[in-house]
């Protein structure tokens, strides 16, 4: 008899029935997350006649997209959510300054292996790096979750991506996920649960795995999981005393699609405008002028990312005519960067360090691009108009490549610096 996949196991436990791919189950949610989108959720919550949330302890709300408030409308939205959090006595409400939801939730111990987590943000897939089944949902769906703690969900098929080899110096998990998306396409894993496995994944830090799970949705994945190991347990044990229950795919389970990659000879990659799957080797873009470089976001705003950039820039300055914006993913990351001297070094290199949050990735209030400008960014999307003018170009790359490009003022292979 065939075994069951990770996705089947999590959704079987959550629904109380034997979940099979393609089946729609009514699943009980372990954790529900919203950021400023909570205003839209709240509107639907009230429209369906709900008055109290199903479980205050299982809801996390925080502000990260428009922080600090940059308009009267944003301030009013924040006030509305603050009032709701107070009325519902939500213990897990984080106001401005804590950082990006996908970094803060794991740091605060809310993310656990084997849990079903939903969030009103497409990059909720990030928590798969800790062995959770986590996925983004819409505001109306979340309103129903707030009210009932349950959600209808189709059980996804499984894609297993096995990665062999060892990453070369200054080649990172960001380069790998760009290579994968460039190969499979933006719909290559449409509504599938992607399992990242193999020696290259095993050797990665938890933070590097977060980059993979985060961007799995850029190829259409419903969830993107890296199975827990000793590194995962060590990371989580510093943040929670809760029981850690690892859920794995059975060896005899049916894997609907297998993809193999080898990183042994892989170099730095760049996603060109205006698609995440428009990926080329960095050498093909050598010499492309850069007006702005962005280091940060829920994809690459962690301490190891800031350290990578600092390694490139140490003792040097950003090229004249190019601006480097650094966005720590959380208050914890920012403090670590300050206490380790990384932040001071980046400042001496003429970087601009802004408050923890989504920053330029959102394209709403920080780091907007003018028509004709070019940006290279460690974020996860390069859609037209994402960072301001629709006539600007955004390239996606690793922290090493972003920093090297900021140093030279043009897209640069970090191995040449």
C-alpha positions as CSV (number, residue, x, y, z in Angstrom):
1,X,0.0,0.0,0.0
2,X,1.3,3.4,-1.0
3,X,2.3,5.7,1.8
4,X,1.2,9.3,2.2
5,X,2.9,12.7,1.5
6,X,3.7,15.5,3.9
7,X,0.7,17.5,2.5
8,X,-1.7,14.6,2.9
9,X,-0.6,14.0,6.5
10,X,-0.9,17.6,7.6
11,X,-4.3,18.0,5.9
12,X,-5.6,14.6,7.1
13,X,-4.8,15.6,10.7
14,X,-6.3,19.0,10.2
15,X,-9.5,17.7,8.6
16,X,-10.0,14.4,10.5
17,X,-10.3,12.4,7.2
18,X,-8.0,10.6,4.8
19,X,-6.9,13.4,2.5
20,X,-6.0,12.5,-1.0
21,X,-4.7,14.8,-3.8
22,X,-7.5,16.6,-5.6
23,X,-9.9,16.2,-2.7
24,X,-11.4,19.3,-1.0
25,X,-11.2,19.0,2.8
26,X,-12.5,21.2,5.6
27,X,-9.4,21.8,7.6
28,X,-8.9,23.2,11.1
29,X,-6.3,25.9,11.1
30,X,-3.4,26.0,13.6
31,X,-2.4,29.6,13.0
32,X,-3.8,32.5,11.1
33,X,-1.7,35.6,10.2
34,X,-2.6,39.0,8.7
35,X,-0.7,42.3,8.3
36,X,-2.3,45.5,7.2
37,X,-4.6,43.3,5.1
38,X,-6.4,42.8,8.4
39,X,-8.5,45.9,7.5
40,X,-10.0,44.0,4.5
41,X,-10.4,40.9,6.6
42,X,-12.2,42.9,9.3
43,X,-14.6,44.3,6.7
44,X,-15.6,40.8,5.6
45,X,-15.6,39.5,9.1
46,X,-18.3,42.1,10.0
47,X,-20.2,41.6,6.8
48,X,-20.7,37.9,7.6
49,X,-22.1,38.9,11.0
50,X,-19.2,37.6,13.1
51,X,-18.5,39.4,16.4
52,X,-15.7,37.3,18.1
53,X,-12.7,35.4,16.7
54,X,-12.7,31.7,17.2
55,X,-9.4,31.6,19.2
56,X,-7.4,34.7,20.0
57,X,-4.3,32.7,20.7
58,X,-4.2,31.3,17.2
59,X,-4.3,34.7,15.4
60,X,-1.3,36.9,14.8
61,X,-1.6,40.4,13.4
62,X,1.3,42.8,12.8
63,X,2.1,45.9,10.7
64,X,4.9,45.6,8.2
65,X,3.9,46.9,4.7
66,X,3.2,50.6,5.4
67,X,5.3,51.4,8.5
68,X,5.6,53.9,9.9
69,X,2.2,55.2,8.5
70,X,3.0,57.4,5.5
71,X,-0.5,58.7,4.8
72,X,-3.6,59.6,6.7
73,X,-5.3,56.6,5.2
74,X,-2.6,54.2,6.4
75,X,-2.7,55.7,9.9
76,X,-6.5,55.3,10.0
77,X,-6.1,51.6,8.9
78,X,-3.6,51.0,11.6
79,X,-5.8,52.6,14.2
80,X,-8.7,50.4,13.1
81,X,-6.7,47.2,13.5
82,X,-5.3,48.3,16.8
83,X,-8.8,48.9,18.1
84,X,-9.9,45.5,16.9
85,X,-6.9,43.7,18.4
86,X,-7.7,45.4,21.8
87,X,-11.4,44.6,21.6
88,X,-10.7,40.9,20.8
89,X,-7.9,40.8,23.4
90,X,-5.4,39.4,20.8
91,X,-2.2,38.5,22.7
92,X,-0.2,38.2,19.4
93,X,-0.5,41.7,18.0
94,X,2.7,43.3,16.9
95,X,2.7,47.0,16.2
96,X,5.0,49.0,13.9
97,X,8.7,48.3,14.2
98,X,8.9,44.6,14.8
99,X,9.5,43.8,11.2
100,X,8.2,41.6,8.3
101,X,5.6,39.0,9.2
102,X,7.5,36.1,7.6
103,X,10.5,36.9,9.8
104,X,8.8,37.9,13.0
105,X,6.4,34.9,13.3
106,X,9.2,32.3,13.4
107,X,11.3,34.5,15.6
108,X,8.5,34.8,18.1
109,X,7.9,31.1,18.2
110,X,4.6,31.0,16.4
111,X,5.8,28.7,13.6
112,X,6.1,24.9,14.3
113,X,6.7,21.9,12.2
114,X,3.7,20.0,10.9
115,X,1.2,22.8,11.5
116,X,-1.3,24.2,9.1
117,X,-0.7,28.0,8.8
118,X,-2.6,30.4,6.6
119,X,-1.8,34.1,6.0
120,X,-3.2,36.9,4.0
121,X,0.1,37.3,2.2
122,X,1.2,35.3,-0.8
123,X,4.7,34.6,0.7
124,X,3.2,32.8,3.7
125,X,4.9,29.8,2.1
126,X,8.1,31.0,3.9
127,X,7.1,29.0,7.0
128,X,7.6,25.8,5.0
129,X,11.3,26.2,5.8
130,X,10.4,25.0,9.3
131,X,8.4,22.0,8.1
132,X,5.0,23.7,8.3
133,X,2.3,23.5,5.6
134,X,1.8,27.2,5.1
135,X,0.1,29.1,2.4
136,X,-1.5,32.4,1.4
137,X,-5.2,33.0,1.3
138,X,-7.6,35.9,0.5
139,X,-9.2,38.4,2.9
140,X,-12.7,36.9,2.6
141,X,-11.3,33.4,3.3
142,X,-9.4,34.7,6.3
143,X,-12.6,36.3,7.7
144,X,-14.2,32.9,7.7
145,X,-11.0,31.5,9.4
146,X,-11.2,34.2,12.1
147,X,-14.8,33.3,12.7
148,X,-14.6,29.5,12.6
149,X,-11.0,28.4,12.6
150,X,-11.7,26.3,9.5
151,X,-11.0,26.5,5.8
152,X,-11.9,24.5,2.7
153,X,-8.7,23.5,1.0
154,X,-7.9,21.3,-2.0
155,X,-5.2,18.7,-1.2
156,X,-2.3,19.5,-3.5
157,X,-0.2,17.1,-5.5
158,X,3.5,16.8,-4.6
159,X,6.6,17.9,-6.5
160,X,9.9,16.8,-5.1
161,X,13.0,18.9,-6.0
162,X,16.2,17.2,-5.2
163,X,19.3,19.3,-5.2
164,X,22.7,17.7,-5.4
165,X,26.2,19.2,-5.0
166,X,27.6,22.0,-3.0
167,X,27.1,25.7,-3.5
168,X,30.3,27.6,-4.6
169,X,31.5,30.7,-2.6
170,X,29.2,33.7,-3.1
171,X,26.5,31.5,-4.7
172,X,23.5,31.2,-2.5
173,X,20.0,29.7,-2.1
174,X,18.7,32.8,-3.9
175,X,20.6,31.9,-7.0
176,X,19.3,28.3,-6.7
177,X,15.6,29.3,-6.4
178,X,16.1,31.7,-9.4
179,X,17.6,28.8,-11.3
180,X,14.7,26.6,-10.4
181,X,12.0,29.1,-11.3
182,X,13.8,30.0,-14.5
183,X,13.8,26.3,-15.5
184,X,10.3,25.4,-14.4
185,X,8.5,28.7,-15.1
186,X,6.2,30.9,-13.1
187,X,3.5,28.2,-13.3
188,X,5.8,25.2,-13.1
189,X,4.6,24.1,-9.7
190,X,1.0,25.4,-9.9
191,X,-0.9,24.4,-6.8
192,X,1.6,21.8,-5.8
193,X,3.3,21.2,-2.5
194,X,7.0,21.5,-3.3
195,X,9.5,19.5,-1.2
196,X,13.1,20.7,-1.3
197,X,15.4,17.8,-0.6
198,X,19.0,16.6,-1.2
199,X,22.5,17.2,0.1
200,X,22.6,20.9,-1.0
201,X,19.4,21.6,1.0
202,X,20.7,19.7,4.0
203,X,23.9,21.8,4.1
204,X,22.0,25.1,4.1
205,X,21.2,27.3,7.1
206,X,17.6,27.6,8.2
207,X,17.7,31.2,6.9
208,X,18.8,30.1,3.4
209,X,16.0,27.5,3.3
210,X,13.5,30.3,4.2
211,X,14.5,31.9,0.9
212,X,13.6,28.8,-1.0
213,X,10.2,28.4,0.7
214,X,9.5,32.1,0.3
215,X,9.9,32.1,-3.4
216,X,8.3,28.7,-4.1
217,X,5.1,30.6,-4.7
218,X,6.7,32.5,-7.5
219,X,6.4,29.3,-9.5
220,X,2.8,28.8,-8.4
221,X,3.4,26.5,-5.4
222,X,0.7,26.1,-2.8
223,X,3.4,25.3,-0.2
224,X,7.1,24.9,-0.2
225,X,8.6,22.7,2.5
226,X,12.1,21.9,3.7
227,X,11.9,19.0,6.2
228,X,13.2,19.7,9.7
229,X,16.6,18.5,10.9
230,X,18.9,19.3,13.8
231,X,19.5,22.9,12.5
232,X,15.7,23.5,12.5
233,X,15.2,22.1,16.0
234,X,18.2,24.2,17.3
235,X,16.8,27.4,15.7
236,X,13.2,26.8,17.1
237,X,14.3,25.7,20.5
238,X,15.7,29.2,21.1
239,X,12.2,30.6,20.5
240,X,9.6,28.1,21.7
241,X,9.1,25.4,24.4
242,X,6.3,23.9,22.4
243,X,6.5,20.3,21.3
244,X,8.1,19.9,17.9
245,X,6.4,17.2,15.8
246,X,8.1,16.6,12.5
247,X,5.9,15.4,9.6
248,X,7.7,13.6,6.7
249,X,6.6,12.1,3.4
250,X,6.6,8.3,3.5
251,X,9.2,6.7,1.3
252,X,6.5,4.7,-0.4
253,X,4.3,7.8,-1.1
254,X,3.4,8.8,-4.7
255,X,5.4,11.8,-5.8
256,X,3.6,13.3,-8.8
257,X,6.6,15.1,-10.2
258,X,10.3,14.8,-9.6
259,X,12.9,17.5,-10.6
260,X,16.6,17.2,-10.2
261,X,19.2,20.0,-10.0
262,X,22.9,20.1,-9.3
263,X,24.5,23.3,-7.9
264,X,28.1,22.1,-8.2
265,X,28.9,24.3,-11.2
266,X,26.1,26.8,-10.8
267,X,27.0,30.5,-10.7
268,X,25.1,33.7,-9.7
269,X,21.8,34.2,-11.4
270,X,19.7,37.3,-12.1
271,X,16.0,37.5,-13.0
272,X,15.5,40.2,-15.7
273,X,12.5,42.5,-16.1
274,X,9.6,41.9,-15.9
275,X,9.3,38.2,-14.9
276,X,10.7,36.2,-12.1
277,X,11.4,33.3,-14.5
278,X,13.3,35.5,-17.0
279,X,16.6,34.2,-15.5
280,X,20.1,34.4,-16.9
281,X,23.7,34.1,-15.7
282,X,25.0,37.3,-14.2
283,X,27.7,37.4,-16.9
284,X,25.1,38.1,-19.5
285,X,24.2,41.4,-17.8
286,X,27.7,42.5,-16.9
287,X,28.0,46.3,-17.2
288,X,24.3,47.1,-17.0
289,X,24.1,50.4,-15.2
290,X,22.4,50.4,-11.7
291,X,20.7,53.4,-10.2
292,X,19.5,51.7,-7.1
293,X,20.3,48.5,-5.2
294,X,18.0,47.1,-2.6
295,X,19.0,44.6,0.1
296,X,16.3,43.1,2.3
297,X,12.7,41.9,2.3
298,X,11.2,38.7,3.6
299,X,13.3,36.9,1.0
300,X,16.8,38.2,1.9
301,X,16.7,40.6,4.8
302,X,18.2,38.3,7.4
303,X,21.5,38.7,9.2
304,X,23.4,36.3,6.9
305,X,22.2,38.4,4.0
306,X,23.4,41.7,5.5
307,X,26.7,40.0,6.4
308,X,27.1,38.9,2.8
309,X,26.7,42.4,1.6
310,X,29.0,43.8,4.3
311,X,31.7,41.3,3.2
312,X,31.6,42.7,-0.3
313,X,31.5,46.4,0.7
314,X,33.8,46.3,3.8
315,X,36.2,49.3,3.6
316,X,34.7,50.5,0.3
317,X,31.9,52.8,-0.7
318,X,28.8,52.4,-2.9
319,X,29.5,53.8,-6.5
320,X,28.8,57.4,-7.1
321,X,25.4,57.7,-8.8
322,X,24.1,54.5,-7.2
323,X,22.1,54.3,-4.0
324,X,22.0,51.2,-1.7
325,X,18.9,50.8,0.5
326,X,19.2,48.2,3.2
327,X,16.0,46.8,4.9
328,X,16.5,44.5,7.9
329,X,13.7,41.9,8.0
330,X,13.1,42.4,11.7
331,X,14.0,44.3,14.9
332,X,16.0,41.3,16.0
333,X,17.9,41.2,12.7
334,X,18.5,45.0,13.0
335,X,19.8,44.7,16.6
336,X,22.1,41.8,15.7
337,X,23.5,43.8,12.7
338,X,24.1,46.8,15.0
339,X,25.7,44.8,17.8
340,X,27.9,42.8,15.4
341,X,29.2,45.9,13.7
342,X,27.6,44.9,10.3
343,X,25.2,47.9,10.3
344,X,28.0,50.4,11.1
345,X,30.2,48.9,8.3
346,X,27.3,49.2,5.8
347,X,26.7,52.8,6.9
348,X,30.3,53.6,6.4
349,X,30.0,52.2,2.9
350,X,27.2,54.8,2.3
351,X,24.3,52.4,2.5
352,X,20.9,53.8,3.6
353,X,19.4,51.6,6.4
354,X,15.7,52.0,6.8
355,X,13.3,50.6,9.4
356,X,12.4,46.9,9.4
357,X,9.5,46.2,7.1
358,X,8.6,45.5,3.5
359,X,10.1,48.9,2.4
360,X,10.9,49.2,-1.3
361,X,9.6,45.7,-2.1
362,X,6.1,47.0,-1.6
363,X,6.8,50.1,-3.7
364,X,4.5,52.3,-1.7
365,X,6.6,54.7,0.3
366,X,10.3,53.9,0.3
367,X,12.8,53.6,-2.6
368,X,10.5,54.4,-5.5
369,X,12.0,54.4,-8.9
370,X,11.8,57.1,-11.5
371,X,11.0,56.4,-15.2
372,X,14.1,54.9,-16.9
373,X,15.9,53.9,-13.7
374,X,17.3,50.5,-13.0
375,X,17.2,48.6,-9.7
376,X,18.9,45.4,-8.7
377,X,17.2,43.9,-5.7
378,X,17.3,40.9,-3.3
379,X,13.5,40.9,-3.1
380,X,11.1,38.4,-4.7
381,X,9.3,40.1,-7.5
382,X,10.3,42.3,-10.5
383,X,6.9,43.0,-12.0
384,X,6.5,46.2,-14.0
385,X,5.7,49.1,-11.7
386,X,6.5,47.1,-8.5
387,X,8.8,49.8,-7.2
388,X,7.3,52.9,-8.6
389,X,7.4,53.9,-12.3
390,X,6.2,51.3,-14.8
391,X,9.0,52.6,-17.0
392,X,11.7,51.4,-14.5
393,X,13.5,48.1,-14.7
394,X,14.0,45.7,-11.7
395,X,16.5,42.8,-11.6
396,X,16.4,40.2,-8.9
397,X,19.6,38.7,-7.5
398,X,21.3,37.4,-4.3
399,X,22.6,39.7,-1.6
400,X,26.2,39.1,-2.8
401,X,25.3,40.2,-6.4
402,X,23.3,43.2,-5.1
403,X,26.2,44.4,-3.0
404,X,28.8,43.9,-5.8
405,X,26.5,45.8,-8.2
406,X,26.1,48.6,-5.8
407,X,29.9,48.8,-5.3
408,X,30.6,49.0,-9.1
409,X,27.4,50.9,-10.1
410,X,26.6,48.2,-12.6
411,X,25.5,44.6,-12.5
412,X,28.5,42.6,-11.3
413,X,29.5,39.0,-10.7
414,X,30.2,39.0,-6.9
415,X,33.0,36.5,-7.4
416,X,35.0,39.2,-9.3
417,X,35.0,41.6,-6.4
